[in-house]
Amino acid sequence: MIDKKWDTRFMQMAELVGTWKSCYKSNRQVGAIIVRDKRVIATGYNGAPAGIKSCMEKGECIRLKNNVPSGTRQEFCYAIHAEQNAIVQAAKLGISVEGATMYVTHQPCSICTKFIINAGIKRIVYKEPYPDEFAMKLIKESGIILEQYK
């Protein structure tokens, strides 16, 4: 049985982590935390790879500069999504996320969903929906528990 007060605590943490974003263009503050046994094992936010200047540091968004429509060409961006950053952080630290829960401020896109599936995360709790039907199909087929936080 999931204790909903822990969901509240962890979602608040994800929201805080999301404020660390370094994306110039987006007003979305996406934060993700990975939890197992009521312990935070990794965090992530939308930001540039380590050692690469962020859009905020550069003072411009490459997507806006090149008129890339929202929701397309996700590879044409300096930022890595919060979910990916959290999974990579755990990997760098040698921490397995197998069987963990990910709390994320926004429902994962299909690319992040593939990372989540392969990482072995078994539950996703998100606050804001994201219109990605393919991500929903992948989640359903994978058997991951997906819950909208209210």
C-alpha positions, 0 to 999 in steps of 0.5 A: 500500500502506497502512503500518499503523504510520501507521494506529496513529500516526493512530489514537492521535492521534484517541483523544487528540483525543477526550479534548477532548470537551465533551459532558456526557452521553456517556462516548464520547470521539470524536475524528477526524483527517483525513490526506493524504500522512501529514500531519494537515490537520484534527482534530475532537471532539464539542463545541459550536459555536464561541462556544456554551457546551458542556453541560459549561460549562452543567452539564447535558445538554439531551438528558437533561433532556428524556429524549431516547432515545440514538440519536435526535433527533441535532439536539437536542444542543449538540454537533457530532460529531467528524467534522463538526467536522474537516470544518468545521475544514478548510473554515474553513482553506480546506483541501481534504479531497478524497482524504483519509483520516479516522481516527475512534475510532467508526464514523461515523453516517449524518449524518456519513457524508453529510458525509464522502461530500460532502467527498470523503474516500476512506478511513475507519479507525475503531476502535469499531463503531457500529450504523448500518445506513444509514451502512454502506449509504451507505459501500458505495454511495459506494465509500469504503474502510472499515476497522476498526482492530485 
